Amino acid sequence: MRRRRNGSSGTAEVLESVTADAAIVTEPSQLEVTLAHKGFVWFEVEIEGRAAHGSRPELGIDAIAKAGHFLVALEELGQRLMTGPAHPRLGTGTVHASVIQGGEEASTYPAHCRITLERRTVPGESPDRVERELTAVLDRLAATVPDFRYRLTRGLHREPFEADPEAPVVRTLVRHAEGILGHPPVVRAEAFWTDCALLDRAGIPCLLFGVDGAGAHAATEYVDLASLDHLTDILTSTIADFCS
C-alpha cells in the first residue's frame, strides 16, 4: 500500500517539532469555507484457496470465486452504510474495493486472491470500529460459505476532520471573506482527506479555504485567476488581523 504520497508523511514529520496558533490549508475549495472532511482506512483481504490443476476440481479451492462472496458482501455493507446515521455535513461513511489480484494461469485453481479496499470515515468512526465491522462480515462468510478462509490486514489510516466553527481563526477568515467577496462565504464539508486532520490532531485550530478552479489531479488542471486575487486578499487580511 502506497503510504508516503497519500499519508502526508512530510506534514506529520514537521508537526513533530513545529506548532502554531492556527493554520489555513489552501486546497481548492471554490472560495468556500471547509470545516470538515472525511478520513480513510485501507485494508487488504487475502482470500485463501488451494492450488490444483484445472482438471482436478476435487483438489482445488478457487480463491477468486470465494472472493466473489466477499465482494457481494462488501457492496451490501456499503449500501447499509449509506442508509445509516449520517454526519450533518459529511453524510455517511463509504466502502469500496480498490484493487483485486489473483490467479496465475488459465489451467490452475487460484490459491490466493487479494483485495485492497478503502473505507472512508466520518467523525466518530475509528479504525478499530471499521476493522470490527469488516471482521464481522468476513467471519459470517467463514461460517456460511464452505472452505472460505481469509486474512485481514489494516494498512494506512487517516482520521476525519471537523473544525470548531467558533475558533478565532475561523471567525476571522469568515469575516474578511464576507467583506472581500461581498456576501457571507458558503460553509461546507469535503469528501477528500487533507492535512487539516493532522494539524487538528496536533492541537492547531485550522480550516480549509482555497481557490476556485477545476481538474484536480487531471491532465488539465487550472485555477480561476480572479479567485486567486480574492484568496490573496482574504488570506492577507486574515493573517494581519489574527496576528495583530
SEPA-547737 format. One record per residue: residue in three letters; y, x negated, z negated of N, C-alpha, C in turn. Coordinates in steps of 0.2 Angstrom, whole numbers, plus 5000, padded with zeros to 4 digits. Example, Ala and Ser with C-alpha at 12.3 -4.5 7.8 and 13.67 -1.06 7.14 Angstrom:
+-----+------+------+------+-------+-------+-------+------+------+------+
|   r | n.c2 | n.c1 | n.c3 | ca.c2 | ca.c1 | ca.c3 | c.c2 | c.c1 | c.c3 |
+-----+------+------+------+-------+-------+-------+------+------+------+
| ALA | 4972 | 4934 | 4961 |  4978 |  4938 |  4961 | 4984 | 4934 | 4961 |
| SER | 4989 | 4936 | 4965 |  4995 |  4932 |  4964 | 5000 | 4936 | 4961 |
+-----+------+------+------+-------+-------+-------+------+------+------+
***
This chain:
+-----+------+------+------+-------+-------+-------+------+------+------+
|   r | n.c2 | n.c1 | n.c3 | ca.c2 | ca.c1 | ca.c3 | c.c2 | c.c1 | c.c3 |
+-----+------+------+------+-------+-------+-------+------+------+------+
| MET | 4994 | 4996 | 5000 |  5000 |  5000 |  5000 | 5006 | 4996 | 5000 |
| ARG | 5011 | 4997 | 5005 |  5017 |  4993 |  5005 | 5021 | 4994 | 4999 |
| ARG | 5024 | 4989 | 4996 |  5027 |  4990 |  4989 | 5034 | 4988 | 4990 |
| ARG | 5036 | 4982 | 4993 |  5042 |  4979 |  4992 | 5048 | 4983 | 4996 |
| ARG | 5047 | 4985 | 5002 |  5052 |  4989 |  5006 | 5053 | 4996 | 5003 |
| ASN | 5048 | 4999 | 5001 |  5048 |  5006 |  4998 | 5050 | 5007 | 4991 |
| GLY | 5049 | 5002 | 4987 |  5050 |  5002 |  4980 | 5056 | 4999 | 4977 |
| SER | 5061 | 4997 | 4982 |  5067 |  4994 |  4979 | 5066 | 4989 | 4974 |
| SER | 5062 | 4984 | 4976 |  5060 |  4979 |  4971 | 5066 | 4974 | 4969 |
| GLY | 5071 | 4974 | 4974 |  5077 |  4970 |  4973 | 5081 | 4973 | 4968 |
| THR | 5082 | 4979 | 4969 |  5086 |  4983 |  4964 | 5083 | 4982 | 4957 |
| ALA | 5076 | 4983 | 4956 |  5073 |  4983 |  4950 | 5074 | 4976 | 4947 |
| GLU | 5073 | 4971 | 4951 |  5074 |  4964 |  4948 | 5081 | 4963 | 4946 |
| VAL | 5086 | 4965 | 4949 |  5093 |  4965 |  4947 | 5095 | 4968 | 4941 |
| LEU | 5092 | 4974 | 4940 |  5093 |  4978 |  4934 | 5090 | 4975 | 4927 |
| GLU | 5086 | 4970 | 4928 |  5083 |  4966 |  4923 | 5088 | 4962 | 4919 |
| SER | 5094 | 4960 | 4923 |  5099 |  4956 |  4920 | 5106 | 4958 | 4921 |
| VAL | 5107 | 4964 | 4924 |  5114 |  4967 |  4926 | 5114 | 4974 | 4924 |
| THR | 5120 | 4976 | 4921 |  5121 |  4983 |  4919 | 5128 | 4985 | 4921 |
| ALA | 5129 | 4991 | 4920 |  5136 |  4994 |  4922 | 5137 | 5000 | 4919 |
| ASP | 5144 | 5002 | 4918 |  5146 |  5008 |  4915 | 5144 | 5014 | 4919 |
| ALA | 5144 | 5013 | 4926 |  5142 |  5019 |  4931 | 5141 | 5016 | 4937 |
| ALA | 5138 | 5020 | 4942 |  5136 |  5017 |  4949 | 5136 | 5023 | 4953 |
| ILE | 5138 | 5022 | 4960 |  5138 |  5026 |  4965 | 5134 | 5023 | 4971 |
| VAL | 5128 | 5027 | 4972 |  5124 |  5025 |  4978 | 5126 | 5028 | 4984 |
| THR | 5128 | 5024 | 4989 |  5131 |  5026 |  4995 | 5126 | 5028 | 5001 |
| GLU | 5120 | 5030 | 5000 |  5116 |  5033 |  5005 | 5120 | 5039 | 5009 |
| PRO | 5119 | 5039 | 5015 |  5122 |  5045 |  5019 | 5120 | 5052 | 5015 |
| SER | 5126 | 5056 | 5014 |  5125 |  5062 |  5011 | 5130 | 5067 | 5014 |
| GLN | 5133 | 5066 | 5020 |  5137 |  5071 |  5023 | 5143 | 5072 | 5019 |
| LEU | 5145 | 5067 | 5015 |  5151 |  5068 |  5010 | 5150 | 5074 | 5005 |
| GLU | 5143 | 5075 | 5003 |  5141 |  5080 |  4998 | 5139 | 5076 | 4992 |
| VAL | 5140 | 5079 | 4986 |  5138 |  5075 |  4980 | 5131 | 5077 | 4978 |
| THR | 5127 | 5072 | 4978 |  5120 |  5072 |  4977 | 5118 | 5071 | 4970 |
| LEU | 5116 | 5075 | 4966 |  5115 |  5074 |  4959 | 5107 | 5074 | 4957 |
| ALA | 5103 | 5075 | 4962 |  5096 |  5075 |  4960 | 5092 | 5073 | 4967 |
| HIS | 5086 | 5070 | 4966 |  5082 |  5069 |  4971 | 5074 | 5068 | 4969 |
| LYS | 5070 | 5069 | 4973 |  5063 |  5068 |  4972 | 5060 | 5061 | 4970 |
| GLY | 5055 | 5061 | 4967 |  5051 |  5054 |  4966 | 5045 | 5055 | 4970 |
| PHE | 5041 | 5050 | 4969 |  5034 |  5050 |  4973 | 5029 | 5046 | 4969 |
| VAL | 5023 | 5047 | 4971 |  5017 |  5043 |  4968 | 5012 | 5043 | 4974 |
| TRP | 5010 | 5037 | 4975 |  5005 |  5035 |  4980 | 4998 | 5035 | 4977 |
| PHE | 4993 | 5037 | 4981 |  4986 |  5036 |  4978 | 4982 | 5034 | 4984 |
| GLU | 4976 | 5031 | 4983 |  4971 |  5030 |  4988 | 4964 | 5033 | 4985 |
| VAL | 4961 | 5037 | 4989 |  4955 |  5041 |  4988 | 4950 | 5038 | 4992 |
| GLU | 4945 | 5035 | 4989 |  4939 |  5032 |  4993 | 4933 | 5036 | 4992 |
| ILE | 4931 | 5039 | 4998 |  4925 |  5044 |  4998 | 4919 | 5039 | 5000 |
| GLU | 4914 | 5040 | 4995 |  4908 |  5035 |  4996 | 4903 | 5039 | 5000 |
| GLY | 4900 | 5036 | 5005 |  4894 |  5039 |  5008 | 4888 | 5034 | 5008 |
| ARG | 4884 | 5034 | 5013 |  4878 |  5030 |  5014 | 4877 | 5028 | 5021 |
| ALA | 4878 | 5022 | 5023 |  4877 |  5020 |  5030 | 4870 | 5021 | 5032 |
| ALA | 4869 | 5023 | 5038 |  4862 |  5024 |  5041 | 4863 | 5024 | 5049 |
| HIS | 4858 | 5023 | 5052 |  4858 |  5024 |  5060 | 4859 | 5031 | 5061 |
| GLY | 4863 | 5033 | 5067 |  4864 |  5039 |  5069 | 4858 | 5043 | 5070 |
| SER | 4852 | 5040 | 5071 |  4846 |  5044 |  5072 | 4842 | 5045 | 5066 |
| ARG | 4845 | 5043 | 5060 |  4841 |  5044 |  5054 | 4846 | 5048 | 5049 |
| PRO | 4847 | 5054 | 5050 |  4851 |  5058 |  5046 | 4849 | 5059 | 5039 |
| GLU | 4842 | 5059 | 5038 |  4839 |  5059 |  5032 | 4841 | 5054 | 5027 |
| LEU | 4843 | 5048 | 5030 |  4845 |  5042 |  5026 | 4853 | 5042 | 5025 |
| GLY | 4856 | 5044 | 5029 |  4864 |  5043 |  5029 | 4867 | 5049 | 5025 |
| ILE | 4873 | 5047 | 5023 |  4878 |  5052 |  5020 | 4885 | 5050 | 5023 |
| ASP | 4887 | 5055 | 5027 |  4893 |  5055 |  5031 | 4900 | 5055 | 5027 |
| ALA | 4902 | 5049 | 5025 |  4908 |  5049 |  5021 | 4914 | 5053 | 5024 |
| ILE | 4915 | 5052 | 5030 |  4920 |  5056 |  5034 | 4920 | 5063 | 5033 |
| ALA | 4914 | 5066 | 5034 |  4913 |  5073 |  5033 | 4914 | 5075 | 5026 |
| LYS | 4912 | 5071 | 5021 |  4913 |  5073 |  5014 | 4921 | 5073 | 5013 |
| ALA | 4924 | 5068 | 5016 |  4932 |  5068 |  5015 | 4935 | 5074 | 5018 |
| GLY | 4932 | 5077 | 5023 |  4935 |  5083 |  5025 | 4935 | 5089 | 5020 |
| HIS | 4930 | 5089 | 5015 |  4931 |  5094 |  5010 | 4937 | 5092 | 5006 |
| PHE | 4938 | 5086 | 5005 |  4944 |  5084 |  5001 | 4951 | 5086 | 5004 |
| LEU | 4951 | 5085 | 5011 |  4957 |  5086 |  5014 | 4959 | 5094 | 5014 |
| VAL | 4954 | 5098 | 5015 |  4955 |  5105 |  5014 | 4957 | 5107 | 5007 |
| ALA | 4954 | 5104 | 5002 |  4956 |  5105 |  4995 | 4963 | 5102 | 4994 |
| LEU | 4965 | 5097 | 4997 |  4972 |  5094 |  4996 | 4977 | 5099 | 4999 |
| GLU | 4975 | 5102 | 5005 |  4980 |  5107 |  5008 | 4981 | 5113 | 5004 |
| GLU | 4976 | 5115 | 5001 |  4976 |  5121 |  4996 | 4980 | 5119 | 4990 |
| LEU | 4980 | 5113 | 4987 |  4984 |  5110 |  4982 | 4991 | 5111 | 4984 |
| GLY | 4993 | 5108 | 4990 |  5000 |  5108 |  4992 | 5002 | 5115 | 4993 |
| GLN | 4998 | 5120 | 4995 |  5000 |  5127 |  4995 | 5002 | 5130 | 4988 |
| ARG | 4997 | 5128 | 4983 |  4999 |  5130 |  4976 | 5005 | 5127 | 4974 |
| LEU | 5006 | 5121 | 4975 |  5012 |  5118 |  4973 | 5019 | 5122 | 4975 |
| MET | 5018 | 5123 | 4982 |  5024 |  5126 |  4985 | 5026 | 5134 | 4982 |
| THR | 5021 | 5137 | 4979 |  5022 |  5143 |  4976 | 5022 | 5143 | 4969 |
| GLY | 5022 | 5137 | 4966 |  5023 |  5137 |  4959 | 5030 | 5136 | 4956 |
| PRO | 5031 | 5134 | 4950 |  5038 |  5134 |  4947 | 5042 | 5129 | 4951 |
| ALA | 5048 | 5130 | 4952 |  5052 |  5126 |  4956 | 5058 | 5124 | 4952 |
| HIS | 5060 | 5118 | 4954 |  5067 |  5115 |  4951 | 5072 | 5118 | 4954 |
| PRO | 5078 | 5120 | 4950 |  5083 |  5124 |  4953 | 5087 | 5121 | 4959 |
| ARG | 5087 | 5114 | 4960 |  5090 |  5111 |  4966 | 5085 | 5108 | 4971 |
| LEU | 5079 | 5106 | 4968 |  5074 |  5102 |  4972 | 5068 | 5106 | 4975 |
| GLY | 5067 | 5112 | 4972 |  5062 |  5116 |  4974 | 5055 | 5113 | 4970 |
| THR | 5050 | 5113 | 4974 |  5043 |  5111 |  4971 | 5041 | 5104 | 4973 |
| GLY | 5037 | 5101 | 4970 |  5033 |  5095 |  4972 | 5029 | 5097 | 4978 |
| THR | 5027 | 5092 | 4982 |  5023 |  5092 |  4988 | 5018 | 5087 | 4988 |
| VAL | 5013 | 5088 | 4992 |  5007 |  5083 |  4993 | 5005 | 5083 | 5000 |
| HIS | 5004 | 5077 | 5003 |  5001 |  5076 |  5010 | 4997 | 5070 | 5010 |
| ALA | 4992 | 5070 | 5015 |  4988 |  5065 |  5017 | 4992 | 5061 | 5022 |
| SER | 4993 | 5054 | 5021 |  4997 |  5050 |  5025 | 4993 | 5046 | 5030 |
| VAL | 4987 | 5043 | 5027 |  4983 |  5038 |  5032 | 4976 | 5040 | 5030 |
| ILE | 4971 | 5040 | 5035 |  4964 |  5040 |  5034 | 4961 | 5035 | 5038 |
| GLN | 4956 | 5032 | 5035 |  4952 |  5026 |  5038 | 4945 | 5027 | 5037 |
| GLY | 4940 | 5026 | 5042 |  4933 |  5027 |  5040 | 4929 | 5026 | 5047 |
| GLY | 4923 | 5024 | 5045 |  4918 |  5023 |  5051 | 4919 | 5016 | 5054 |
| GLU | 4913 | 5014 | 5058 |  4913 |  5008 |  5061 | 4911 | 5008 | 5068 |
| GLU | 4906 | 5013 | 5070 |  4905 |  5014 |  5077 | 4901 | 5020 | 5078 |
| ALA | 4900 | 5022 | 5084 |  4898 |  5029 |  5085 | 4891 | 5031 | 5083 |
| SER | 4886 | 5026 | 5082 |  4879 |  5027 |  5080 | 4878 | 5026 | 5073 |
| THR | 4883 | 5026 | 5069 |  4882 |  5024 |  5062 | 4885 | 5029 | 5057 |
| TYR | 4881 | 5032 | 5052 |  4884 |  5036 |  5047 | 4889 | 5032 | 5043 |
| PRO | 4895 | 5034 | 5042 |  4900 |  5030 |  5039 | 4899 | 5030 | 5031 |
| ALA | 4899 | 5024 | 5029 |  4898 |  5023 |  5021 | 4904 | 5024 | 5017 |
| HIS | 4910 | 5024 | 5020 |  4916 |  5024 |  5017 | 4921 | 5028 | 5021 |
| CYS | 4926 | 5032 | 5018 |  4932 |  5035 |  5021 | 4937 | 5034 | 5016 |
| ARG | 4943 | 5031 | 5018 |  4948 |  5030 |  5013 | 4954 | 5034 | 5015 |
| ILE | 4957 | 5038 | 5011 |  4963 |  5042 |  5012 | 4969 | 5040 | 5008 |
| THR | 4974 | 5038 | 5011 |  4980 |  5037 |  5007 | 4985 | 5043 | 5007 |
| LEU | 4987 | 5045 | 5001 |  4991 |  5051 |  5000 | 4997 | 5050 | 4996 |
| GLU | 5002 | 5054 | 4998 |  5008 |  5054 |  4994 | 5010 | 5061 | 4991 |
| ARG | 5011 | 5060 | 4984 |  5013 |  5066 |  4980 | 5021 | 5066 | 4979 |
| ARG | 5025 | 5070 | 4982 |  5032 |  5070 |  4980 | 5033 | 5074 | 4973 |
| THR | 5037 | 5071 | 4969 |  5038 |  5074 |  4962 | 5045 | 5076 | 4961 |
| VAL | 5045 | 5081 | 4956 |  5052 |  5084 |  4954 | 5052 | 5082 | 4946 |
| PRO | 5058 | 5082 | 4944 |  5059 |  5081 |  4936 | 5054 | 5085 | 4932 |
| GLY | 5050 | 5082 | 4928 |  5045 |  5085 |  4924 | 5038 | 5083 | 4926 |
| GLU | 5038 | 5081 | 4932 |  5031 |  5079 |  4935 | 5030 | 5071 | 4934 |
| SER | 5026 | 5069 | 4930 |  5024 |  5062 |  4929 | 5018 | 5060 | 4933 |
| PRO | 5018 | 5053 | 4934 |  5012 |  5050 |  4937 | 5005 | 5052 | 4934 |
| ASP | 5005 | 5052 | 4927 |  4999 |  5054 |  4924 | 4997 | 5061 | 4925 |
| ARG | 5002 | 5065 | 4925 |  5001 |  5073 |  4926 | 4998 | 5073 | 4933 |
| VAL | 5001 | 5070 | 4938 |  4999 |  5071 |  4945 | 4992 | 5068 | 4946 |
| GLU | 4990 | 5062 | 4942 |  4984 |  5059 |  4943 | 4978 | 5064 | 4940 |
| ARG | 4980 | 5067 | 4934 |  4976 |  5073 |  4931 | 4974 | 5078 | 4936 |
| GLU | 4980 | 5080 | 4940 |  4979 |  5086 |  4945 | 4975 | 5084 | 4950 |
| LEU | 4975 | 5078 | 4953 |  4971 |  5076 |  4958 | 4964 | 5075 | 4956 |
| THR | 4963 | 5072 | 4950 |  4956 |  5071 |  4947 | 4953 | 5078 | 4946 |
| ALA | 4956 | 5083 | 4944 |  4953 |  5089 |  4944 | 4950 | 5092 | 4950 |
| VAL | 4954 | 5091 | 4956 |  4952 |  5093 |  4962 | 4946 | 5089 | 4964 |
| LEU | 4946 | 5083 | 4963 |  4940 |  5079 |  4965 | 4934 | 5080 | 4961 |
| ASP | 4935 | 5081 | 4955 |  4929 |  5082 |  4950 | 4926 | 5089 | 4952 |
| ARG | 4930 | 5094 | 4954 |  4927 |  5100 |  4956 | 4923 | 5100 | 4963 |
| LEU | 4925 | 5095 | 4967 |  4921 |  5094 |  4973 | 4915 | 5090 | 4972 |
| ALA | 4915 | 5086 | 4967 |  4909 |  5082 |  4965 | 4904 | 5086 | 4962 |
| ALA | 4907 | 5092 | 4959 |  4902 |  5096 |  4955 | 4899 | 5102 | 4960 |
| THR | 4902 | 5103 | 4966 |  4900 |  5108 |  4970 | 4898 | 5106 | 4977 |
| VAL | 4900 | 5100 | 4979 |  4898 |  5098 |  4986 | 4893 | 5092 | 4985 |
| PRO | 4887 | 5093 | 4988 |  4881 |  5089 |  4987 | 4883 | 5082 | 4990 |
| ASP | 4881 | 5077 | 4986 |  4882 |  5070 |  4987 | 4890 | 5068 | 4988 |
| PHE | 4894 | 5071 | 4985 |  4901 |  5070 |  4985 | 4903 | 5065 | 4980 |
| ARG | 4905 | 5059 | 4982 |  4907 |  5054 |  4977 | 4913 | 5051 | 4979 |
| TYR | 4917 | 5049 | 4974 |  4924 |  5047 |  4975 | 4927 | 5041 | 4970 |
| ARG | 4932 | 5038 | 4972 |  4935 |  5033 |  4968 | 4943 | 5034 | 4969 |
| LEU | 4947 | 5036 | 4964 |  4954 |  5037 |  4964 | 4958 | 5031 | 4962 |
| THR | 4963 | 5029 | 4965 |  4967 |  5023 |  4963 | 4974 | 5025 | 4964 |
| ARG | 4978 | 5024 | 4959 |  4985 |  5025 |  4959 | 4989 | 5019 | 4961 |
| GLY | 4993 | 5020 | 4966 |  4997 |  5015 |  4969 | 5005 | 5015 | 4966 |
| LEU | 5009 | 5013 | 4970 |  5016 |  5013 |  4969 | 5019 | 5020 | 4967 |
| HIS | 5023 | 5020 | 4961 |  5026 |  5027 |  4959 | 5033 | 5025 | 4958 |
| ARG | 5037 | 5030 | 4959 |  5045 |  5030 |  4958 | 5047 | 5037 | 4955 |
| GLU | 5051 | 5037 | 4950 |  5052 |  5043 |  4946 | 5057 | 5047 | 4950 |
| PRO | 5057 | 5054 | 4949 |  5063 |  5058 |  4952 | 5069 | 5057 | 4948 |
| PHE | 5075 | 5059 | 4951 |  5081 |  5058 |  4948 | 5085 | 5064 | 4947 |
| GLU | 5089 | 5065 | 4941 |  5093 |  5070 |  4940 | 5099 | 5068 | 4936 |
| ALA | 5105 | 5069 | 4939 |  5111 |  5066 |  4935 | 5114 | 5072 | 4931 |
| ASP | 5118 | 5069 | 4926 |  5122 |  5074 |  4922 | 5128 | 5076 | 4925 |
| PRO | 5129 | 5082 | 4927 |  5135 |  5084 |  4931 | 5141 | 5083 | 4927 |
| GLU | 5141 | 5082 | 4920 |  5147 |  5081 |  4916 | 5148 | 5074 | 4915 |
| ALA | 5144 | 5069 | 4918 |  5145 |  5062 |  4917 | 5152 | 5060 | 4920 |
| PRO | 5156 | 5056 | 4916 |  5163 |  5054 |  4918 | 5163 | 5052 | 4926 |
| VAL | 5158 | 5048 | 4928 |  5158 |  5046 |  4935 | 5158 | 5051 | 4940 |
| VAL | 5153 | 5056 | 4938 |  5153 |  5062 |  4942 | 5159 | 5066 | 4943 |
| ARG | 5162 | 5068 | 4937 |  5168 |  5072 |  4937 | 5174 | 5068 | 4940 |
| THR | 5174 | 5062 | 4940 |  5179 |  5058 |  4943 | 5179 | 5058 | 4950 |
| LEU | 5173 | 5057 | 4953 |  5172 |  5057 |  4960 | 5173 | 5064 | 4963 |
| VAL | 5170 | 5069 | 4960 |  5171 |  5076 |  4962 | 5179 | 5078 | 4963 |
| ARG | 5183 | 5076 | 4958 |  5190 |  5077 |  4958 | 5193 | 5074 | 4963 |
| HIS | 5192 | 5067 | 4965 |  5195 |  5064 |  4970 | 5193 | 5066 | 4977 |
| ALA | 5186 | 5068 | 4977 |  5183 |  5071 |  4984 | 5187 | 5077 | 4985 |
| GLU | 5188 | 5081 | 4981 |  5191 |  5088 |  4982 | 5199 | 5086 | 4984 |
| GLY | 5202 | 5082 | 4981 |  5209 |  5080 |  4983 | 5209 | 5077 | 4990 |
| ILE | 5205 | 5073 | 4992 |  5205 |  5070 |  4999 | 5202 | 5074 | 5004 |
| LEU | 5197 | 5078 | 5003 |  5194 |  5082 |  5008 | 5197 | 5089 | 5009 |
| GLY | 5201 | 5091 | 5003 |  5205 |  5097 |  5004 | 5201 | 5103 | 5002 |
| HIS | 5195 | 5102 | 4999 |  5190 |  5108 |  4996 | 5185 | 5104 | 4992 |
| PRO | 5183 | 5108 | 4987 |  5178 |  5106 |  4982 | 5171 | 5103 | 4986 |
| PRO | 5169 | 5097 | 4985 |  5163 |  5095 |  4989 | 5157 | 5099 | 4987 |
| VAL | 5152 | 5100 | 4992 |  5146 |  5103 |  4990 | 5142 | 5098 | 4985 |
| VAL | 5139 | 5102 | 4981 |  5135 |  5098 |  4976 | 5127 | 5100 | 4977 |
| ARG | 5123 | 5095 | 4978 |  5116 |  5097 |  4981 | 5111 | 5092 | 4978 |
| ALA | 5105 | 5093 | 4981 |  5100 |  5088 |  4979 | 5097 | 5085 | 4986 |
| GLU | 5093 | 5080 | 4985 |  5090 |  5077 |  4991 | 5082 | 5076 | 4991 |
| ALA | 5079 | 5077 | 4996 |  5071 |  5076 |  4996 | 5069 | 5069 | 4995 |
| PHE | 5073 | 5064 | 4998 |  5070 |  5057 |  4999 | 5072 | 5054 | 4992 |
| TRP | 5069 | 5048 | 4991 |  5070 |  5044 |  4985 | 5075 | 5039 | 4986 |
| THR | 5079 | 5037 | 4981 |  5084 |  5032 |  4981 | 5084 | 5028 | 4975 |
| ASP | 5089 | 5022 | 4975 |  5089 |  5018 |  4969 | 5093 | 5022 | 4963 |
| CYS | 5095 | 5028 | 4964 |  5098 |  5031 |  4959 | 5093 | 5032 | 4953 |
| ALA | 5087 | 5033 | 4955 |  5082 |  5034 |  4949 | 5081 | 5027 | 4945 |
| LEU | 5081 | 5022 | 4948 |  5081 |  5015 |  4945 | 5087 | 5014 | 4940 |
| LEU | 5093 | 5016 | 4943 |  5099 |  5015 |  4939 | 5099 | 5020 | 4933 |
| ASP | 5097 | 5026 | 4934 |  5097 |  5031 |  4929 | 5092 | 5029 | 4923 |
| ARG | 5086 | 5026 | 4925 |  5082 |  5024 |  4920 | 5084 | 5018 | 4916 |
| ALA | 5088 | 5014 | 4919 |  5091 |  5008 |  4916 | 5097 | 5010 | 4912 |
| GLY | 5099 | 5017 | 4911 |  5104 |  5019 |  4907 | 5111 | 5019 | 4910 |
| ILE | 5111 | 5018 | 4917 |  5118 |  5018 |  4920 | 5119 | 5025 | 4924 |
| PRO | 5124 | 5029 | 4921 |  5125 |  5035 |  4924 | 5127 | 5034 | 4932 |
| CYS | 5124 | 5038 | 4936 |  5126 |  5037 |  4943 | 5125 | 5044 | 4947 |
| LEU | 5127 | 5043 | 4953 |  5126 |  5049 |  4958 | 5126 | 5046 | 4965 |
| LEU | 5124 | 5050 | 4970 |  5123 |  5048 |  4977 | 5129 | 5051 | 4981 |
| PHE | 5133 | 5047 | 4985 |  5138 |  5050 |  4989 | 5139 | 5046 | 4994 |
| GLY | 5139 | 5048 | 5001 |  5139 |  5044 |  5006 | 5142 | 5047 | 5013 |
| VAL | 5142 | 5044 | 5018 |  5145 |  5046 |  5024 | 5141 | 5052 | 5028 |
| ASP | 5144 | 5055 | 5033 |  5141 |  5059 |  5037 | 5138 | 5055 | 5043 |
| GLY | 5133 | 5058 | 5047 |  5130 |  5054 |  5052 | 5123 | 5057 | 5054 |
| ALA | 5119 | 5054 | 5057 |  5113 |  5056 |  5059 | 5108 | 5050 | 5061 |
| GLY | 5102 | 5052 | 5062 |  5097 |  5047 |  5065 | 5095 | 5042 | 5060 |
| ALA | 5094 | 5043 | 5053 |  5092 |  5038 |  5048 | 5085 | 5035 | 5050 |
| HIS | 5085 | 5029 | 5051 |  5079 |  5025 |  5052 | 5076 | 5026 | 5059 |
| ALA | 5080 | 5030 | 5063 |  5078 |  5031 |  5070 | 5081 | 5025 | 5075 |
| ALA | 5079 | 5026 | 5081 |  5081 |  5021 |  5086 | 5089 | 5021 | 5087 |
| THR | 5091 | 5027 | 5087 |  5099 |  5028 |  5087 | 5101 | 5031 | 5080 |
| GLU | 5105 | 5027 | 5077 |  5107 |  5029 |  5070 | 5115 | 5028 | 5070 |
| TYR | 5118 | 5033 | 5068 |  5126 |  5032 |  5068 | 5129 | 5035 | 5062 |
| VAL | 5135 | 5033 | 5061 |  5140 |  5036 |  5056 | 5146 | 5039 | 5059 |
| ASP | 5148 | 5045 | 5057 |  5154 |  5048 |  5059 | 5160 | 5044 | 5056 |
| LEU | 5164 | 5041 | 5060 |  5170 |  5036 |  5058 | 5175 | 5040 | 5054 |
| ALA | 5176 | 5046 | 5055 |  5181 |  5050 |  5051 | 5178 | 5051 | 5044 |
| SER | 5172 | 5052 | 5043 |  5169 |  5052 |  5037 | 5169 | 5046 | 5033 |
| LEU | 5168 | 5040 | 5037 |  5169 |  5034 |  5034 | 5176 | 5032 | 5031 |
| ASP | 5181 | 5035 | 5034 |  5188 |  5034 |  5032 | 5188 | 5038 | 5025 |
| HIS | 5186 | 5044 | 5025 |  5186 |  5048 |  5019 | 5182 | 5045 | 5014 |
| LEU | 5176 | 5043 | 5015 |  5172 |  5039 |  5010 | 5176 | 5034 | 5007 |
| THR | 5179 | 5029 | 5011 |  5183 |  5024 |  5009 | 5188 | 5026 | 5004 |
| ASP | 5192 | 5031 | 5006 |  5197 |  5033 |  5001 | 5195 | 5036 | 4995 |
| ILE | 5189 | 5040 | 4995 |  5186 |  5043 |  4989 | 5184 | 5038 | 4984 |
| LEU | 5180 | 5033 | 4987 |  5177 |  5028 |  4983 | 5183 | 5024 | 4980 |
| THR | 5188 | 5022 | 4984 |  5193 |  5018 |  4981 | 5197 | 5021 | 4975 |
| SER | 5198 | 5028 | 4976 |  5202 |  5032 |  4971 | 5198 | 5033 | 4965 |
| THR | 5191 | 5034 | 4966 |  5187 |  5035 |  4961 | 5186 | 5028 | 4956 |
| ILE | 5185 | 5023 | 4960 |  5184 |  5016 |  4956 | 5191 | 5015 | 4952 |
| ALA | 5196 | 5015 | 4955 |  5203 |  5014 |  4952 | 5204 | 5018 | 4946 |
| ASP | 5202 | 5025 | 4947 |  5203 |  5029 |  4941 | 5198 | 5028 | 4936 |
| PHE | 5192 | 5027 | 4937 |  5186 |  5026 |  4932 | 5187 | 5020 | 4928 |
| CYS | 5190 | 5015 | 4932 |  5190 |  5008 |  4929 | 5197 | 5007 | 4925 |
| SER | 5201 | 5012 | 4926 |  5208 |  5011 |  4923 | 5208 | 5012 | 4915 |
+-----+------+------+------+-------+-------+-------+------+------+------+
***
